[in-house]
Amino acid sequence: MVWQSLPPSQSKKKMARIAQAEAKEKQAQDNKMKELAQKIAGKEITICSKAEKGRLFGAISPKAIVDQIKKEGWEEIKEEMLEIAEPIKKIGKYPITLKLSDSVEAKITLLVKPEEGKGKSS
């Protein structure tokens, strides 16, 4: 490590500059996520899945949700950002929280519909 070979006063200054740069970068990232939150908040994402009598043949995975979100133009969203209250195994609407950063969240709705011509949603 280079800074360890520097005199104590210079290493402290270097560490302070690094900390300041990291804080500035975190603030820029938070601002970017706040803008994203304003754009995506309240959006409804639709996924069609095989279902019978309102029940899905399998649960909707976080990966499937993120893939659909990305298809709708929100490339920044990652699986680890999703907060889902329960496994999604039925036709219906589900609230999803996107934890975009430590201090920024957005809420969207997932609408799960049966695939056209497959199964019944009674």
Backbone bond lengths (Angstrom), bond angles and torsions (degrees), N, CA, C in turn:
res aa  C-N    CA-C-N  psi(-1)  N-CA   C-N-CA  omega(-1)  CA-C   N-CA-C  phi
1 M - - - 1.447 - - 1.521 109.87 -
2 V 1.297 116.76 126.35 1.454 122.66 -175.91 1.515 111.48 -66.43
3 W 1.308 117.28 -43.07 1.464 119.81 -173.77 1.521 112.46 -65.33
4 Q 1.349 118.85 -22.86 1.457 120.37 179.33 1.531 111.43 -70.42
5 S 1.330 116.95 -25.86 1.454 119.72 -179.74 1.531 112.62 -85.88
6 L 1.301 117.33 -4.86 1.458 121.79 179.01 1.524 109.98 -83.16
7 P 1.322 117.65 155.66 1.470 119.64 173.60 1.532 109.38 -59.69
8 P 1.327 117.55 150.84 1.471 121.21 -176.45 1.525 114.81 -51.08
9 S 1.318 118.84 -39.69 1.473 120.05 -178.27 1.524 111.02 -67.22
10 Q 1.337 117.45 -38.47 1.461 120.57 179.08 1.527 111.49 -72.41
11 S 1.325 117.57 -37.96 1.469 119.54 -179.69 1.529 110.52 -66.74
12 K 1.331 116.74 -36.28 1.471 119.68 177.25 1.525 110.67 -65.16
13 K 1.332 116.04 -40.58 1.466 119.80 178.67 1.525 110.43 -64.76
14 K 1.336 115.67 -42.57 1.469 119.97 179.84 1.534 110.25 -63.86
15 M 1.324 116.39 -43.37 1.471 120.23 178.76 1.524 110.38 -62.87
16 A 1.330 117.32 -38.76 1.464 121.16 178.76 1.525 110.50 -64.86
17 R 1.355 117.25 -41.04 1.467 120.50 177.96 1.534 110.75 -64.47
18 I 1.326 116.67 -40.47 1.471 120.50 178.78 1.529 110.24 -63.82
19 A 1.323 115.71 -45.19 1.472 120.01 179.25 1.526 110.71 -62.45
20 Q 1.317 116.50 -40.43 1.468 120.85 179.14 1.529 110.40 -64.76
21 A 1.329 117.25 -42.71 1.471 121.28 178.94 1.530 110.66 -64.34
22 E 1.335 117.10 -40.19 1.464 120.54 178.71 1.524 110.90 -65.29
23 A 1.317 117.08 -41.26 1.466 121.07 178.79 1.528 110.61 -64.19
24 K 1.318 116.10 -40.37 1.467 120.73 179.01 1.534 110.32 -64.65
25 E 1.327 115.96 -42.42 1.465 120.43 178.93 1.527 111.08 -64.55
26 K 1.342 117.28 -41.54 1.471 120.91 178.19 1.526 110.55 -62.87
27 Q 1.331 116.78 -41.22 1.464 120.67 178.83 1.527 110.84 -63.22
28 A 1.330 117.18 -41.61 1.463 121.04 178.67 1.532 110.36 -63.53
29 Q 1.337 116.95 -41.30 1.461 121.35 178.14 1.528 110.79 -64.77
30 D 1.333 117.29 -42.99 1.468 121.09 177.03 1.527 110.90 -60.57
31 N 1.328 117.41 -42.46 1.462 120.58 178.85 1.527 110.98 -62.23
32 K 1.325 116.16 -41.67 1.465 120.88 177.55 1.529 110.51 -61.84
33 M 1.327 116.99 -42.67 1.466 121.00 -179.36 1.530 111.10 -69.97
34 K 1.337 117.73 -32.76 1.471 120.49 176.22 1.529 110.45 -64.54
35 E 1.323 116.33 -40.86 1.469 120.28 177.17 1.528 110.28 -63.26
36 L 1.326 116.33 -44.31 1.462 120.79 178.06 1.519 110.42 -61.17
37 A 1.321 117.09 -43.51 1.467 121.63 -179.89 1.530 110.84 -59.23
38 Q 1.322 116.80 -42.10 1.464 119.87 179.45 1.524 111.36 -63.97
39 K 1.330 116.84 -35.63 1.460 120.78 -178.22 1.522 112.95 -76.25
40 I 1.331 117.28 -37.95 1.466 120.28 -172.55 1.534 113.20 -94.45
41 A 1.320 117.83 -21.44 1.468 121.34 -177.26 1.528 111.14 -55.71
42 G 1.318 115.90 132.66 1.456 121.43 177.68 1.518 114.49 85.23
43 K 1.317 117.83 -5.46 1.473 120.70 -179.99 1.522 110.09 -68.92
44 E 1.334 114.86 153.63 1.462 120.96 176.48 1.527 108.22 -114.89
45 I 1.310 115.85 125.47 1.460 123.44 179.23 1.524 107.10 -106.41
46 T 1.331 117.08 132.38 1.464 121.25 -178.01 1.521 110.71 -111.84
47 I 1.336 114.20 133.07 1.462 121.41 173.76 1.520 107.68 -127.14
48 C 1.324 115.86 131.30 1.459 121.26 175.75 1.520 108.43 -102.03
49 S 1.335 115.80 136.12 1.457 119.98 -177.30 1.526 109.62 -144.15
50 K 1.318 115.85 157.79 1.460 120.21 177.49 1.520 109.01 -65.33
51 A 1.331 115.58 132.55 1.457 120.12 -176.99 1.523 109.72 -150.14
52 E 1.316 114.51 156.71 1.451 121.05 174.33 1.522 107.94 -141.28
53 K 1.322 116.45 128.13 1.465 122.76 -179.04 1.526 112.27 51.61
54 G 1.337 115.19 40.56 1.457 120.24 175.21 1.518 115.38 84.14
55 R 1.313 117.60 -7.86 1.470 121.03 -179.93 1.525 109.82 -105.39
56 L 1.306 115.74 138.23 1.456 121.14 179.08 1.526 109.95 -79.68
57 F 1.327 116.33 154.13 1.459 120.51 176.23 1.528 111.31 -74.42
58 G 1.295 117.80 -17.10 1.466 123.86 176.22 1.518 108.25 -156.77
59 A 1.316 116.77 164.43 1.465 120.28 179.60 1.539 109.96 -76.19
60 I 1.328 115.51 152.72 1.469 121.26 174.60 1.535 106.73 -80.18
61 S 1.309 116.64 122.59 1.466 120.86 -177.04 1.525 111.14 -83.88
62 P 1.336 116.24 155.25 1.467 119.11 174.10 1.529 111.71 -56.77
63 K 1.324 117.42 -36.88 1.467 120.79 178.60 1.525 110.51 -61.03
64 A 1.333 117.61 -42.51 1.468 120.81 178.90 1.530 110.92 -63.16
65 I 1.325 116.23 -38.15 1.472 120.57 178.93 1.531 109.96 -65.74
66 V 1.328 116.27 -47.81 1.469 120.61 -179.80 1.524 110.35 -62.85
67 D 1.330 117.09 -41.29 1.467 120.14 178.25 1.526 110.68 -58.65
68 Q 1.336 116.99 -42.56 1.464 120.55 179.81 1.526 110.99 -68.20
69 I 1.323 116.79 -40.77 1.467 120.43 177.44 1.532 109.65 -59.49
70 K 1.327 116.36 -43.46 1.468 120.53 -179.71 1.528 111.40 -66.44
71 K 1.338 117.20 -35.69 1.467 120.33 177.20 1.523 110.67 -62.03
72 E 1.329 115.90 -28.04 1.459 120.44 -179.35 1.532 112.11 -89.91
73 G 1.342 116.03 8.87 1.458 119.54 171.25 1.511 117.42 102.12
74 W 1.295 119.35 6.51 1.457 121.93 -177.36 1.532 109.29 -106.01
75 E 1.320 116.36 71.66 1.466 123.48 -174.28 1.530 113.96 -63.06
76 E 1.318 118.13 -22.42 1.469 121.62 -174.13 1.521 113.34 -74.37
77 I 1.336 118.04 -15.81 1.459 121.89 -173.96 1.528 110.15 -76.49
78 K 1.352 115.04 135.64 1.462 122.06 179.19 1.533 109.09 -124.31
79 E 1.329 116.12 158.11 1.466 120.94 -178.18 1.520 112.76 -54.52
80 E 1.334 116.85 -41.45 1.466 119.63 -175.79 1.533 112.46 -67.81
81 M 1.316 117.83 -10.30 1.470 121.32 177.54 1.527 112.29 -82.42
82 L 1.339 117.86 -17.67 1.463 121.45 -176.09 1.522 111.67 -76.48
83 E 1.309 115.76 135.87 1.459 122.14 170.84 1.522 106.46 -124.17
84 I 1.341 114.92 108.41 1.462 121.62 -176.78 1.522 107.69 -114.61
85 A 1.339 116.52 128.67 1.454 121.22 -174.59 1.530 113.57 -68.26
86 E 1.324 116.97 -32.91 1.470 120.49 -174.94 1.527 108.90 -152.67
87 P 1.334 117.36 158.13 1.471 118.75 174.95 1.537 109.98 -60.50
88 I 1.304 116.31 141.38 1.467 120.99 -176.59 1.522 108.48 -97.00
89 K 1.348 115.31 105.11 1.466 121.18 -174.26 1.524 112.97 -126.28
90 K 1.341 117.03 3.58 1.464 121.01 -178.16 1.522 110.35 -132.47
91 I 1.331 114.71 159.53 1.459 121.62 171.86 1.525 107.22 -65.84
92 G 1.320 117.58 140.52 1.462 119.74 176.86 1.515 112.52 150.78
93 K 1.335 114.23 -169.24 1.459 121.72 179.26 1.523 108.61 -108.36
94 Y 1.335 114.53 139.22 1.450 120.86 -178.05 1.521 110.00 -133.75
95 P 1.353 117.20 131.19 1.463 119.34 175.35 1.528 109.34 -77.45
96 I 1.306 116.66 138.55 1.456 121.87 177.72 1.521 107.81 -131.39
97 T 1.316 115.15 132.86 1.460 120.85 175.63 1.520 108.05 -100.42
98 L 1.302 115.42 132.27 1.463 121.61 174.82 1.519 107.14 -103.78
99 K 1.308 117.07 114.19 1.468 121.53 177.05 1.522 106.55 -91.08
100 L 1.323 115.04 93.74 1.456 122.30 -172.74 1.530 112.77 -76.16
101 S 1.320 116.95 -29.06 1.468 122.57 174.73 1.526 106.16 -160.03
102 D 1.323 116.67 -177.75 1.469 119.84 -179.40 1.522 111.93 -57.85
103 S 1.324 117.12 -31.47 1.467 120.36 -174.23 1.528 114.31 -116.51
104 V 1.340 118.02 4.04 1.466 119.90 -175.61 1.528 110.58 -127.39
105 E 1.338 115.61 125.88 1.458 122.26 176.37 1.519 109.79 -130.04
106 A 1.340 114.99 154.48 1.462 120.68 173.67 1.520 106.91 -139.17
107 K 1.310 115.88 145.40 1.463 120.49 178.88 1.527 108.82 -110.06
108 I 1.343 114.58 132.61 1.455 121.43 175.99 1.520 107.66 -128.14
109 T 1.326 116.29 172.19 1.457 121.47 177.46 1.518 108.64 -119.67
110 L 1.331 115.10 135.18 1.456 120.77 174.15 1.518 107.46 -103.01
111 L 1.323 116.47 123.10 1.458 122.14 176.17 1.525 107.21 -104.34
112 V 1.328 116.46 117.99 1.458 121.58 178.85 1.525 107.47 -104.47
113 K 1.334 114.75 121.41 1.461 121.35 -177.78 1.527 109.20 -121.57
114 P 1.342 116.57 154.43 1.471 117.99 175.24 1.520 109.90 -72.05
115 E 1.320 116.48 148.08 1.459 120.15 175.37 1.514 108.43 -61.98
116 E 1.330 116.76 143.06 1.451 121.89 -179.98 1.533 111.00 -58.39
117 G 1.322 115.79 129.30 1.463 120.58 175.91 1.508 113.68 76.25
118 K 1.329 118.55 2.91 1.464 121.10 -179.13 1.508 108.34 -123.29
119 G 1.300 116.48 123.00 1.460 120.90 176.01 1.508 112.10 72.51
120 K 1.313 114.09 177.48 1.467 121.09 -179.49 1.514 107.93 -127.34
121 S 1.309 115.78 148.62 1.460 119.49 -179.85 1.517 111.78 -111.84
122 S 1.325 117.86 33.99 1.467 120.56 -177.77 1.476 114.38 -67.88
